[in-house]
Amino acid sequence: MESDKIVSKIILAVEGKDEKNFFEALLKHMGIEGCEINDVGGKDQFSNKLPALKKKTTNFKGVQFLGIIRDAEESAENTFRSVINILQTLKFPTPDKMNQFTSPEKGTPAVGIYIMPGNADSGMLEDLCLMLAKDHHACQCVERFIDGCAEALQQPPKNIPKAKAQAYLAIMPDIVNSVGLGAQRGYWNFGSDELDGLRGFLGNLKKT
Amino acid sequence: MLNNITIDNFRAIKHIEIDDFRRINLFVGKNNCGKTSILEGLYLLAAPTKPDILLDMIWQRELHKVSDNLSFFLHNLDITTNIEIRGEVLSLSELRNLIIIPKTSIKFFEQNNDYPEVSNALVGFVFDYRMEKEQKYYNTESYIYKNDKGIIVKHADTVADPIDKGKFYVRFFASNSDLNSMVGAFDRIQVRKLTGRLIKVLKKIEPSIESLVNVGNVIYCDVGLNKLIPLGVMGDGVIRIFSIVAMIVDSRGEKGAGGIALIDEIEKGLHYSALRDLWDAVYEIAKEFDVQVFATTHSMECIQALAESYSARNTEDDEIRMYRIERENGIFDVIDYNNNLIMASLDSNWEMR
């Protein structure tokens, strides 16, 4: 049981334990400290877990930034709208657009919603990771392998990006079985231009 | 049922508002955050024409031997400021307002009394109770004070009918309550022919219990041996659950405002494995007898057991609330959780206390 009664001024709400691992690694790479990352579950749990997070933090007392990271899944716009609805029922400020924070005039905490992978209408964390790895020679082999399997198999993988990400991790020196753990091992290129959008969003998370 | 409460200037509480009470209400929070004082405030709101309950509170806090024990109800011991407790009982369309006014002169209570007075010492309280119901107003006054003979309580000679009809049956189970304190409640349960119901609940925890009876102010049970045995011989779990369930059954009111059970440190002395049985029993009895339960706990397992017990009922009703009381620099915050939020927090391993 967490016993952290001192609430961080910066809170990131992510979809799962693996996302938590990923963002811990990315924020460390960016030199952003003092951020509390909370797993608020996938789309089925989010509507209960975000309010529960609000309760845990005494209604976000003293919190300056709340960043919410969600997978676009089928539609980035629909995911964004559904998060906005939940924020409105909790009486939070709501950003006008995705991937940016509310302005200070709207009150604290400043709220931002980032829809992964960031520059696509659909997808998830694994899509972003594959974009970061696209220049790696191994990644190209993995893409050909999985695409070939998908064509050849009667029952191809349901989630091709996930299969590709797992296959990429499988050929790394120390195998880990999730993209977040891969991030902690430095397997994804955090210097890539593909991260500009997310880096720009997270760059707001600096305590004033 | 009580729907909400606002408490001003009572003990350590300068001001607190708690809304949206349900059938089962659990208060959590650090030591000294005011949980027991909130139960006492609820007690006063539920029984605003009975200043004698201050004596119960003095006993429960073991202050009966302290000479100026009435003063400890006052915020900052300030004898110039009234205690105010307000709340609604929506089912009866009542808005209740109890003002407890400290008095420093015996002559207010007894005009002919020449009892030597210490200036600026608290002598007693006036319970000035006002009730608004369907746009009509009612009020009554009662007193509690000390004279040279001891503590005197005076109730009004007549009380307006709506005030009389709005009386709750209230029972307070303090954290230091023991089996002896349950004998009276058990006797009342016997007289009301509710013993069978109590046994039915206890059998879920201890299947061998066939009957219960008071013999010479000791509660005995029949567990199939060749003689009855005192209930106190049974394990702590049975004794504690018996006491709490009996107390809730005893809180059952007649037609009118219903019953209220106030239970401090509900999990005390119970192994975590007994907590689910406890909450199953508490909910079942509270629902059946229309008793509203307010309890306090420090235990995360107790919170978990309540949430799991309620979730297992698969009901669309929303009858559970938990309130975390936070106190910082004299300011009180109340963070409320419904059952879904408790379950979500448990799933995420987030601290709620």
Interface residues (C-beta under 8 A of the other chain):
Chain A: M1 E2 S3 D4 K5 N38 D39 V40 G41 Q45 N48 K49 P51 A52 L53 K55 K56 T58 N59 K61
Chain B: M300 R324 E326 D333 I335 D336 Y337 N340 L341 M343 A344 S345 D347 S348 N349 W350 E351 M352
